């Protein structure tokens, strides 16, 4: 005996509803699987690995600010491609020998994590500047300076200074260490 579900007055599901539910369940499970894959990829850049990852990114691109922001940006909602664009002009102390790009990259990460989103959010301001102060203190304790020119002992705001730093091999001997240090400190202060 066949039961015509449409004509029955019961709380039974139609075949079409059952298929829809099955598809929805499959999509939900698949999304969970995708989430797990994304989580696994993020775990590859765990806190212990981020400093080394940032250092390696610097060695690939020779841009310290990008190396930092592309390491931390994705977990804060900023895709790598956007992180690279945002941080592009901060290398070499913003091209003027000012604050090292690894430091300005770290400042951007701190701002993304703690920065206020409303004018009256003084708690976020306090947290942001507390992290910045501690970051600066720890970086200076390790390297004495925050500016690119002082760290590389040349005027990085001039083509001659950049050429001098390159000629001494500082971009491959000193800068990777500054990037790694910035990342190590960032892992401690922005939590």
Secondary structure by P-SEA (a helix, b strand, c coil): ccccccccccccccaaaaaaaaaaaaaaaaaaaaaaaaaaaaaaaccccaaaaaaaaaaacccaaaaaaaaccccccccaaaaaaaacccccccccccccaaaaaaaaaaaaacccccccaaaaaaaaaaaaaaaaaaaaaaccccccccccccccccaaaaaaaaaaccccccaaaaaaaaaaaaacccc
